[in-house]
Amino acid sequence: MPVDGGEARASGGGVPVGGGEVLHRVDGGVLWITLNRPEVMNALARDQRELLISLLDAASGDPAVRAVVLTAVGRGFCAGADLRGSTAGPGREPVAGDVSRTIRCGAQRLIAAVLECEKPVIAAVNGTAAGVGVHLALACDLVLAAEEARFTEVFVRRGLVPDGGGAYLLTRLVGPLRAKELMFFGDSVPAADALRMGLVNRVVPAAELERTAGEWAKRLARGPTRALSLAKQLVNVSLESDRAAAFAAEAAAQEINMTTRDAREGVASFVERRSAVFEGR
């Protein structure tokens, strides 16, 4: 699906207009995705989740998209999964495997779609991120947070195990001890503390969040898109590889990247002592 042809559009620097629950548009090579259910703190129901997955998948193969910004409207970034109406219908007996199947096909697919998107993804966290909403932000390649943003591993408060890749993401970002602290207590972490922990890249005033996200995204959109994609892949698998496998992956990535126009342009610009102009190809 074309990423600029969905249910709703926005205009002007990522400011959403229209009535859709997931707003999306492409502007200057940047795909802006805006969650637009402020009345429920942008909790994700199945339809919104599936549209997010579809948009991220489509962005990978769309040459018009060279970076992605994921943000939201209102006080919340994402309050997690919207569980209303998610239970089995009347008269249906639970089946062994229902829960794990729901997790695999739902939250895990969403987080995987962010991690596997072939374009760099920036989270612009405008407010509260809770449950899977935290993991949605942390799966992104770069995380900007408004000063009012808060991050809450809320699962323990409901007697639940974290899902949506929470243990996988948190452990890699902050280490096992801090990850356990966050998951065991479920405390709400202010943006400033999230920055100190290494959960986010930068904290900015709310009025500057959209502008900063736009500036970062435009820089990425002007970059060598395939090289960025390959670098993302190398980083994402680095903690799961031994040295030999990591070096082999690096060499293979260089081999693939040197077939691109941007790599040739980068080398030529160095030789000719000028700034490179990348096409994203």
Secondary structure as GFF3:
##gff-version 3
##sequence-region A 1 281
A	DSSP	beta_strand	22	27	.	.	.	ID=ss1
A	DSSP	beta_strand	30	35	.	.	.	ID=ss2
A	DSSP	three_ten_helix	38	40	.	.	.	ID=ss3
A	DSSP	alpha_helix	46	61	.	.	.	ID=ss4
A	DSSP	beta_strand	67	72	.	.	.	ID=ss5
A	DSSP	beta_strand	76	78	.	.	.	ID=ss6
A	DSSP	alpha_helix	98	105	.	.	.	ID=ss7
A	DSSP	alpha_helix	107	116	.	.	.	ID=ss8
A	DSSP	beta_strand	121	125	.	.	.	ID=ss9
A	DSSP	beta_strand	128	130	.	.	.	ID=ss10
A	DSSP	alpha_helix	132	138	.	.	.	ID=ss11
A	DSSP	beta_strand	142	146	.	.	.	ID=ss12
A	DSSP	beta_strand	150	152	.	.	.	ID=ss13
A	DSSP	three_ten_helix	154	158	.	.	.	ID=ss14
A	DSSP	alpha_helix	166	174	.	.	.	ID=ss15
A	DSSP	alpha_helix	176	185	.	.	.	ID=ss16
A	DSSP	beta_strand	188	190	.	.	.	ID=ss17
A	DSSP	alpha_helix	191	197	.	.	.	ID=ss18
A	DSSP	beta_strand	202	204	.	.	.	ID=ss19
A	DSSP	alpha_helix	206	221	.	.	.	ID=ss20
A	DSSP	alpha_helix	225	238	.	.	.	ID=ss21
A	DSSP	alpha_helix	243	257	.	.	.	ID=ss22
A	DSSP	alpha_helix	261	271	.	.	.	ID=ss23
###
